[in-house]
Amino acid sequence: MENLAIYPGSFDPITNGHVDIVLRGLRVFDRVLIAVLENPKKAPLFTTKERVAMSRKIFEGRKEVEVVSFSGLLVEFAKARGTNTVIRGLRAISDFEYEFQMALMNRQLAPEMETLFMMPSQEFSFLSSNLVKEVFMLGGSVRDLVPGLVERRLREKSRKHSRFQI
Ligand code: PNS
């Protein structure tokens, strides 16, 4: 039987750090399902449709990577997709508390749920979607931080919206 892991997140936008985790996930799992959260607490810069489309394009041609959006509880979504495995990237100690809380809450809701943490490459250990947006907005280069497509979409966004918000 194929083993599938869900990689959930806001992906607003997807960064090279996320891509790195997907590729690492594929070393362990047959398939990785990128699950883009529809309603993050903060208003996202990119719509759900845009976030899904960017990730799909980045992994185009890789049948073992699927990208969908989800809303509601992650554990319910995982059950519906027939898996009990979630992968999350862990960059630094500062991520730990938030990730630990989420993993244990998910386990409380569904005891069969397992969360696997994967370390990104060292070069991405400082990277976050929020920092990418901030650096871009302030005129810094994000070339080595996000796939080229994401850089182009950021540029389009900033052209369309004069008040580009983080
Ligand atoms: O990229 P993010 O914003 O850190 O991802 C957070 C995410 C999407 C993994 C988390 O917010 C989530 O799973 N949301 C779904 C709602 C849910 O299940 N909440 C209870 C478990 S903590």
Residues whose N, C-alpha, C, O or C-beta is under 5 A from the ligand:
A	BS01	PNS	P8 G9 S10 F11 L37 G72 L73 L74 V75 M102 M105 N106
